[in-house]
Amino acid sequence: MSSRTFTQDHYFTQKQCQGQRNFFKNCIPATAHFNIVQRLTAGLSTLHNEIYEKKLDISYINTNLKVKVNRQEFQILARRYRVLNKVGNGTFSQVVCAEDTYYPEGRLVAIKIMIPRFNSIGIQATNDNTHIIRLLNTFMFKNHFCMVFDYYGGGVPQIHHMANEQYKLLALRKLACQLLIALMYTRKLGILHADLKLENIICTAVIDFGNAMRIEETHKYFDTFNVQTLSYRAPEVIMGLPFGIGIDIWSFGCIICQIWLGRPIFNSSNKLGIIREIEQFLGPLPVSVYKSGKYFADYNSNGSIKPRNIVENENVSHSTRMENIRRLLNTRDINFVGFIDYIFNYDPIKRPTPSECLFHPFFTSLFPFKLLFDSQLMTTEIRDTFIDDDQIQRKNERNEYE
């Protein structure tokens, strides 16, 4: 687990109301320096354009990485980092574990070594106080751009084996809360992670921003760039609709369900299969929302899927949907079921923001945000701060869709 956990210290009392702003200020640190972000994101749009214009073939990348990670070949990188072993590789890079020799105790770091032609891909925001992996340093090695991060061992705790449901729910709440704080931070920066999945979460820190993009640039990827891993892909992406920050919330919901069940909630190998699984779990896709999608006609005309307007039978559909969620998750906790229903809103515009998620009754046992928000303990000034920030960001996101 992350060193940052939520305990009874975070229960707000009347005397602590004055310190609420400091709490949220600490959770959402200042934006990374623009020069750093600009340097590390400069190549993503170029990469997309080259692929779209068929100037770049990426089919060979997985088998021709040309990044040799051999301790005998080099022991020290940047006169500082002693390579210990390779820990993973991706389409555009390889990752090694190294010892930072600047620290007498031998601090471990992870170094992401980019393939030369993709040296500029990815957004990596520097921060010291949120559940997002920290960018510690950058350097060049033999024409490879290298990024140094904190090293995290292990993955997300395996809570699906727990027999006691209340202990499982408590652990899940803490994990979910920490991930939401990370998403609050990326949303504040105006960044979509666009590839949230369980493999990109280590010790409740979000890693691998290689597919991240700025919200104002999402229109460049609507037609030709497959964002999100398929099992975590939001329906608006599959259907070819404009997308925004809501796709990260959808992926967050998939992650929470996977942590609870110990397996992906949607696990088909193709887009049609994913849509079928989504509809079986959550009910039919609403025509009013998805009819303008680029691929909606394809899914609707092949006879396999016939979305209906959910508004026509809203009450029955919602009760069936809630029962489907309860049965699939095998839980008796109504707040948990309601939280998953809340996250998986088919309408991207109505899908909750990370801060709105934290106000859901599911988190009341950790800190009673909603009770406090509705009570007289929270001053009008602080309440307006929450409302104004979310309304401004929602307005901006709505403009992006339109």
Phi, psi and omega in degrees: 000154177293152178294340180267110179235164180255122182239190180295345177298339184266003172286124183275128173250176183298324181287339184266357184302326182295336182266006183297320181298321180297323179300311181287330177296322179288325180292327184240090184288177182294158180296145176299153181301134187302322182298324179292310181298317181298319182296321187270352180249358188298332187268350187293313179296321178298316178302312181300316181296321180293321178293316182297320181274008177060028175273348186225126177258119181254008184292336185271352194299318186296332182254000182222059186289327179057032174239101183273118178251094186226118185296331179288331181288320176209132179262329184236129174255137178055029180057028187212318190256117179270116183290131180256309179194163176276136183244350178170169176211156178228192182296322188247002187197171168233154182237133177238153172266134182221160177258128178277106185286353176289344181255126181302326182279358177074061181296135179272139177225160173252131180245121178266115183258112185279146169295136189311317185286350178243029186301333188259003186287138169110150175250127178226104182272133177276133179200157184240001189211047177205169185272055177228138182302140184268135170275115185266325186195162173222150177198168177255141176220113179048049178072008175261129173279128185241137178240133183254129182232166168301144177264127178243128176263144178079178181239208179287138179306140181274091184269348185291346178277347182295134181279326182276117184295325181294322176292321177299315181295321179297314179296320181294321178301315182295317177298313182298319181297316181293323177292322179295323177296321176298319180290328174299321181291313180296325178294322177297326178281351184074036185239136168263132174290314173068007174209040177292128175200168185299326180294340180261020176232121180232121179052043180057029169246136179277130181236178173056081176265028184297333179258006184294155180212159176280144183303320183289352180253006185297332182298339180288343187246004185298319192263327194235354187244118181281094177276153178071138170296142192306316183293343182245013187278132180288149183299329180294330177288316180298320183278354177081030175268156170303143183232165180212210185297340181297339180291330176290325177293320177299313178298322176302316178299319178298321180295314181300316179295322180293320177298320181291317186271335185084011179204158179296140180283328174239120191223022179288159182267000180217165186296318180299319179296321178297316179299318178300314181296320178298315181292324177295326183276318190244357182097174185294148176293134180287124181301321184300332182271321192254356184297336180271002179293145183300326184252007184299317182299325180296317181288329185276339187263348185274000176083349181279325182227129178231083181301145180238164179282110186295339182293332183298331182221053192299314185295311181296316181299319182291320179294321177295319179299315179297319180292321177299317179296314181300316183291318182292321180279348179053056181226154176253001183277110185293328179291324177294314178300315179296325180294316179295319176299320180296318182291315185275052175284127182296330182275112183302327181292327182269353179296137187293154173277166177303318180291324176295324177300321181293341178274357182291146179304340178303330183262005185301325182290340176276310177201126188280065180303310186293319178299318180292319182298322182277348184269181179274357183289327181274128181290156179300323182297315181291319179299317180295330178297315178299311185296313184298315182299314181291321180295319179297314182291323177296319179298317179297318180292323178297321178295325178295320179294321184283000000 
